[in-house]
Amino acid sequence: MKGKAFQRDVRRWLGGVRLFGARTRIHGDAYDVTSSAAVLGEKQFDLSLAMLDGKDKEQSTGVVYVECKFVADPSASLASKFRTFLRQVLEACRDSSPDDRNAARFLFVTTLPPSRWEVFLRDGVAELRRASPKPFKQFKDGELASIASRIAILVVTKALLGGNY
């Protein structure tokens, strides 16, 4: 239940903020009728946000796919959840059209920083290779670099969101 409340608060907080250089608005949520809008390459994400063009305030220039992970225990490890997220991103990119893949951005929102996140920030390609099973070795370094450059990690606290978890 705390995870759904966290996701709801993240959704409310992210709607309308600037991410990846664009204003955003809520596009899809895994827990309501808009769930299909939070899917890329048959992979379901928790939320999706439309990236809006500055000229036409309603023209979408891309989609941010968001995965939310609430962790109450400060000693918990998010390593496996972050690795799963990275695999999900790779699967979504592999199974989507080139246009959809190129318009996609990815955001991992959590209450604690995952282990190895600083390694990911320094060398995203190496971490994607480490997280991906052998079938994903088909991605070339340039493709992995492009995907890694479109992944962000956001660590938020309940105080910031105003949540009561």
N, C-alpha and C positions, 0 to 999 in steps of 0.2 A: 504493500500500500504506500509506503514512503517513496518508493521509486516512481509511482504514478504521480504522486503529489509533487515530487521534484521535477518530473518531466513537465507537468502542467505549469509550474512556476518558471521553468526555463523557457517554455513556449511563450508565456506572457511577457517575460523579460526580453527575449530576442526579437519579438515581433516589432518591426519598425527601426531597429538599430542598423548601423552600418557594419557590414562584414565583407571582407574581401573587396573593399573599395566600392561597395554598392549598398544602397538602402534596401532593406528587406521587408517582406511581409509574410505572414504564415501562409503556407501553401498546402501542407498535408500533415496529418497526425495519425500514427499507427492505431490509435484507440478510438477513432471516430469514422464517419462516412467518407472522409477525405483520405483514408489510408492508402489508396492506390497512388496518390500523389507523392507519397513518401517511399516509393519503390524505384529502384534503378537496377536494370539488368536482373529482374526477378528477386532482388534482395530488398527486404523490408528494413527501413530505418525508422527511428522513433518519430522524427519530425522532418519536414522539408520546409525551406524558406525560399520564396521567389526572390531573385536578385533583380532589382528594378533599375531601369535605365534613367539617367538624370533628365533626359529630354522629355520622354514620354513617361510620366510617373507610373503608368500601369503596364508598360512594356517590359516583359521579363527578359533578361539577358542571360540568365542561368539559374541554377538551383543549388542551394546549400542543403546537403543531406546531413542530418544531425543524429547522433547517438548519445543518449543520456545515461550516465551511470552514477547512481547515488550510493555512497559508501559511508556508513555511520561509524564504523570502527577505524580509528586513525592508524591502527597497526596493520590493517588489511592491505593486501597487495592487489593492485589492479593489472598486474602484468598480463595475466591470461585474457582479461577482458579487453585490454588494449590490443593485444596480438590478434584476438578474434575480430575486433573492429578493423584492423589493418587488412586482414584476410577478406573480410566482407567488402571493403573498398575495392580490393583487387578483383574479387569475383564480380562485383557490380560493373567495374570498368571492362572486364573481359567480356561480359555478357550483354553489354549495351551497345547501341549504335555509336559510331564515331562522333556524331553531332551531340548526342546526349552525354557521352563521356567527356567531351571537351567543354561542355557547358556546366559540368558538375564540380562542386566544391564539397568538402567533407569537414565536419566539425565534431570532435569528441568532447563532450561537456561532462565534467565530473566534479565531485566534491573533494577529491584528493588527486594529486598528480600521480599518474602511473609511473612505475619504475621504468627506466630506460627512455622516458620522454625527452630528457635532455639529449640523449644519444640520437633519438629521432630528429630533433631539431637541428643537430649538427650534420647528420648524415642520413637523411630520410631514405635514400636508395638502399643503403645497407640494411636498415631496419625493415624495409618492405621485403627485401630478399630473405631476411632472417624469419620473418613472420609467415612468409608464403610457402606452402607445400610445393613439392616438385612440379606439379602441373603448371604452376605459375612462373616457372623459370623461363617460360617463353617470352616474357616481357624483356625488351631490350633496356639497357641502362637509360637511354633517352626517354623512353616511355615511362619508366619508373620515376625518373627525375620530374617529369611533368606531373605525374600523379602525386608524388610526395609534395610538390610545391603547392598543391591545392588541398592539403590536409592541415587543419589547425587543431590545437588543443586548448580548451578553455577550462580553467579551474575556478569554480565559484563556491562561495560559502552561503549558508542559509541566511546569514546576516545581509548579504548582498541581494539575495532574492526575496528576502522577507518571509521565507518559509518557516514552517513550524513542524520540523521532522523529528 
